[in-house]
């Protein structure tokens, strides 16, 4: 996917995807780290809707477990979170628009309980979530014209990632390197061996670790290709769902568990006739889109590889990537 090629440059979605590498390189670490002093609660709670929560929150929580962060971290959508006791948690409310109804509502709910550690993560200045939070981080990625959020998702995730690595004394990524790798992956040619099985599939299943990457790509499948999709966490795909799968569907596995590849082949490929492809930093037993590895930052590369794959499917289907028929940029806008 390159802006020099007309079929990509015609779409704001592709242009915004390709801006992601520069967004990463230009992150202002001083601004991010200025919020370290605001995190004065024992626990951390991330909320938001759709893309503002799935990858940013779950990638950070996955890293917290892998690195042994002392702060317990949780995530839930904002409406269900109204039922939770969050007095001992720093609450991050992410919303690109800054005016998502669910986000505004939980802030006001917590303020009524005298909560004082609410951090808004927004892309638009002067909005309710920014103004009503106790502190905020204003994304630097700029406005997105496409309905499907892309560059903002990566910046939201890196904001959390960098903030909690700083708090916990972990080594930070080389943002120049990560930005270059993101661009490199986005500009990779997607082979017919990988994209072909997905073109006519009625449903695209995604499988992978519960770090937000495959789940976020499940949502992007709906927005970019207009196909139905489902996220099959971990090895769930080999534990019963094969009963209702069909050979006219397809599975994309993000970084397959090596010990489980044979079972996936046996149950899904041989048993159902389902085509399987993979995204990984190494060759797998499936047709594989091979991407670079960058330690615990590889999920960012997995995510953008999935974007690129879905763009190929969407363009091949003749879809206007910028104008879905029903999906909206702000799913549930606060109008107060």
C-alpha positions, 0 to 999 in steps of 0.5 A: 500500500503506497500513496504513489499508487492511485488505487490507495491514494484515492482513499483517506483511509489509506492515506491516514494509515500511511501517516501512522509511522510519522505520528509515532516518530513525532510523539511528544514524550514530555507531554506523555510523561507529564501525566505520570504524577496524575496516576495516584491510585492503586489500580488502573481502569481503561474505558472507551468504545470500539477502537478507542478501547480494544487495542489500546487497553488490551495491549497495555494490560497484556504487557502489564502481565508479561512484565509484572507491573504492580498496578492491577489493570482492567478494562470494560466498556463505559456503560457496563463500567457504571456498575463498577466500584472504581474509587481506587482506580485511575480511570482513563476515558478514551474517545477520539471525538471527545464527545462520545456519550458513554464517555461523558456519562461515566465521567459525570457518574464518577464526579458525582462520587467525588472521583478525582483521577480521571484522564481523558484521551481525546483527539479533539480540543475543547470537547466535553471529555477533555474539559470534564476530566481531571487531566487529559492527553490530546492526541497529536495524530490530527483529524481522521476523515475515514470512518475507521480509526487507524492512526489514532488507535496506534497513538492511543495505545502508545500513550498508555504503553509509554506512560506505564513503561515510564512509571515501571522503569522499563526500557522505552522503544526507539520511536524512530525505529518503530515508525519506520517499521510501521511504514515498512509493513504498510508498504509491503506487497500483500501476496495473492497467496495471503489475500486470495482466500479472503476475497470471496469468504463470507465470514473472516474469523480472526484468532490470536492472543488477547492483546487487542490486535486480532480483536481490533482487526475483527472490527476493522473487517466490518468497517473496511471489507463489509464482511461479517467477522468474529474474534476467536481468542487464543485457541477457541477456534479449536474448541467447538465453533468448528460445528458451525464453520463452513469452507466458504469462510476463512481464518486469519491467525495473528502470531499462531501458537506453534504448539497449536498449529497442527490442531488448527490444521486438523480441525479447521483446514482438514475437518471443515475445509476452511482456508487459514492464513497467518500474520507472523514474524516467522514462517508458520505452517500456514501461508504467512504474511511475514513481518519484522519483529520488535519485541513487545512492540511487534503487536503494532506491526501485526495490527498494521499488517492486518490493516493492509490485508483488509484494504486489499480485500476491500479494494478488490470488492470495489468498496468505498473504504471511506464511506460505509453505509451505516457506521459512523465516525462517532458511534453515539454522540453526546448532544448535551 
